[in-house]
């Protein structure tokens, strides 16, 4: 995955987290019992436990090699009493007796995170804070959160090693309604309009305009629905960048 393992010559580990994981760590409530799903080397729960920021953790891994890497990190830090490493698919790593209060799922596509939440939803008590760091696919992930009554409490865009990352923090809070644009951009990010957020969408706009130009030049006809979907996104992004708030406006039939 981009941005993992090394950062500008710095070796990343349980003492030196990437900026991405540091920002995730900042959203884990003090004293939490954390389940870190897809923990890989286990750096996030081990760093938080070493700092005394959480009281216990489960590190879940579906694959054998990262599972053993997480076991090693926990053992090397003498934290076996507080951090349990489990070989399990998604939220199956969580057991009711763990008393988990926060779940982090980071460094995967938004669709993968959504599928992990969806297939494990019977394991969610509804009180846990979700700290999600998708690499793309944020829209379907936000859709799942809305459909399952999770309110987005905090959102961040950050850029590290030439990749844009998003962090979405959510808690279950009854029905919540987000517009299609809010699901696409993030409801809070649309309000905050941070430089990292605006830079990301400026880059995306250029990419999507290039894609539309390539469609126009393509030898084979591109399905109309595909062209329309990208054209709609170009419209939304242009509107977002042009004005402080995205207002619903009549869309042209064809851009
Ligand atoms: N969370 C760490 C981070 O953000 O730095 C590691 C991210 S790494 C790219 C993704 C990890 O998720 C891999 O170690 C992979 O084995 C694990 N993973 C993918 N799907 C999973 C699933 N369904 N259940 C548990 N782990 C999963």
Boltz pocket constraint, residues with backbone or C-beta under 6 A from the ligand:
constraints:
  - pocket:
      binder: B
      contacts: [[A, 1], [A, 4], [A, 21], [A, 37], [A, 38], [A, 39], [A, 40], [A, 41], [A, 60], [A, 61], [A, 62], [A, 63], [A, 66], [A, 88], [A, 89], [A, 90], [A, 91], [A, 105], [A, 106], [A, 107], [A, 108], [A, 112], [A, 116]]
      max_distance: 6.0
